[in-house]
């Protein structure tokens, strides 16, 4: 992979991170759900440290990212890493960059003595599902994801 590298994002990368998030949302047909701003991402990622980001670059141009954060497994008794988003721009796919991002994330998980590396994928995204399986990832078919959105949180917290 000549002229390709992965680096940790800095606060100056925040506009790029938002751009890549938007590109991911377009790919997933969810572009109307992106409501965050550069300022909000900068605060939550780089000031409050709620998440971390890896930036993939080809010829010094950002072409992909992985956004992740720690969770915790009570059964394993160790932290884990949850990969919220992994995205490589369509024109740069098939070059091994997505795998390289996951390898880098696995190295971070190993360095931090994590018990798990987990993520979710949309059920219609067959290419990604097959890619993840080829890396040895296992589906968690017996689990169902639940979510409270902002309004749901507000209602439950009353």
C-alpha positions in Angstrom: 0.0 0.0 0.0 2.3 2.7 -1.2 1.5 6.3 0.0 -1.0 5.0 2.5 -0.9 5.5 6.2 -3.1 5.6 9.3 -2.8 8.2 12.0 -4.7 9.4 15.1 -6.9 12.3 14.4 -6.2 15.7 15.8 -8.7 18.6 16.6 -7.7 20.1 13.2 -9.2 17.0 11.5 -12.7 17.7 12.8 -14.1 19.1 9.5 -12.7 16.1 7.7 -14.2 13.7 10.3 -17.6 15.4 9.7 -17.2 15.1 6.0 -16.4 11.4 6.2 -19.3 10.8 8.6 -21.6 12.5 6.0 -20.2 10.3 3.2 -20.8 7.2 5.3 -24.4 8.4 6.0 -25.0 8.9 2.3 -23.7 5.4 1.6 -26.0 4.0 4.3 -28.9 6.1 3.0 -29.1 7.9 6.3 -27.8 11.3 5.4 -30.8 13.0 7.0 -29.8 11.7 10.4 -26.5 13.6 10.5 -27.3 16.5 12.8 -23.9 17.0 14.5 -21.6 20.0 13.8 -17.8 20.5 13.7 -18.0 22.3 17.0 -19.9 19.5 18.7 -17.6 16.8 17.4 -14.5 18.8 18.4 -15.8 19.2 21.9 -17.0 15.6 22.4 -14.0 13.8 20.7 -11.1 16.0 21.6 -12.0 17.9 24.7 -14.3 15.5 26.5 -12.5 12.4 25.0 -15.7 10.5 24.5 -14.3 8.9 21.4 -11.1 8.5 19.3 -10.6 8.6 15.6 -8.1 7.0 13.2 -7.7 8.7 9.8 -6.6 6.7 6.8 -4.7 8.7 4.2 -3.6 8.0 0.7 -1.1 10.5 -0.8 -1.7 12.6 2.4 -5.4 13.0 1.5 -7.9 11.6 4.1 -9.9 8.8 2.4 -11.3 6.9 5.4 -11.8 6.8 9.1 -12.6 4.6 12.2 -14.4 6.2 15.1 -14.3 4.1 18.3 -14.6 4.3 22.1 -14.3 2.1 25.1 -17.1 -0.1 26.6 -16.8 -2.6 29.4 -17.7 -6.3 29.6 -18.8 -7.4 33.0 -18.5 -11.0 32.1 -14.9 -10.7 30.8 -14.1 -8.1 33.4 -12.1 -6.0 30.9 -12.7 -3.0 28.7 -13.5 -3.4 25.1 -13.5 -1.2 22.1 -16.7 -0.5 20.2 -16.2 0.6 16.6 -19.0 3.1 15.9 -18.0 3.8 12.3 -15.6 2.5 9.8 -15.6 4.0 6.3 -13.4 4.1 3.3 -14.5 6.3 0.4 -15.9 4.2 -2.4 -13.2 5.0 -5.0 -10.6 3.8 -2.6 -12.2 0.5 -1.7 -10.6 -2.8 -2.7 -7.1 -1.7 -1.7 -7.0 -3.2 1.7 -7.5 0.1 3.6 -10.6 -1.0 5.5 -8.7 -4.1 6.7 -5.7 -1.9 7.6 -8.0 0.3 9.8 -9.3 -2.8 11.5 -5.8 -4.2 12.0 -4.7 -0.9 13.6 -7.8 -1.0 15.8 -7.1 -4.6 16.8 -3.5 -3.6 17.8 -4.9 -0.8 20.0 -7.3 -3.2 21.6 -4.4 -5.6 22.3 -2.2 -2.9 23.7 -5.0 -1.8 26.0 -5.7 -5.4 27.1 -9.2 -5.3 25.8 -11.4 -8.3 26.0 -13.5 -7.5 22.9 -13.6 -5.5 19.7 -17.2 -5.1 18.6 -19.3 -3.2 16.0 -22.6 -3.3 14.3 -23.4 -3.5 10.6 -26.7 -2.9 8.7 -28.3 -6.2 7.8 -28.5 -5.2 4.1 -24.8 -4.5 3.8 -23.8 -7.9 2.5 -20.3 -6.8 1.2 -19.3 -5.5 4.6 -20.8 -8.6 6.4 -18.8 -10.9 4.2 -15.7 -8.8 4.6 -16.0 -8.9 8.4 -16.6 -12.7 8.4 -13.5 -13.1 6.2 -11.5 -11.5 9.1 -12.8 -14.0 11.6 -15.6 -11.8 13.1 -18.6 -13.6 14.4 -22.2 -12.4 14.2 -24.1 -12.0 17.4 -27.4 -13.3 16.0 -28.9 -13.9 19.5 -28.6 -10.3 20.4 -31.0 -7.4 19.5 -29.9 -3.8 19.6 -32.1 -1.4 21.4 -31.9 2.4 21.3 -33.4 5.4 23.0 -33.0 8.6 20.9 -32.9 12.1 22.4 -36.6 12.2 22.9 -36.7 8.7 24.4 -34.0 9.6 26.8 -35.9 12.7 27.8 -39.1 10.8 28.3 -37.5 8.0 30.4 -35.6 10.5 32.5 -38.8 12.3 33.6 
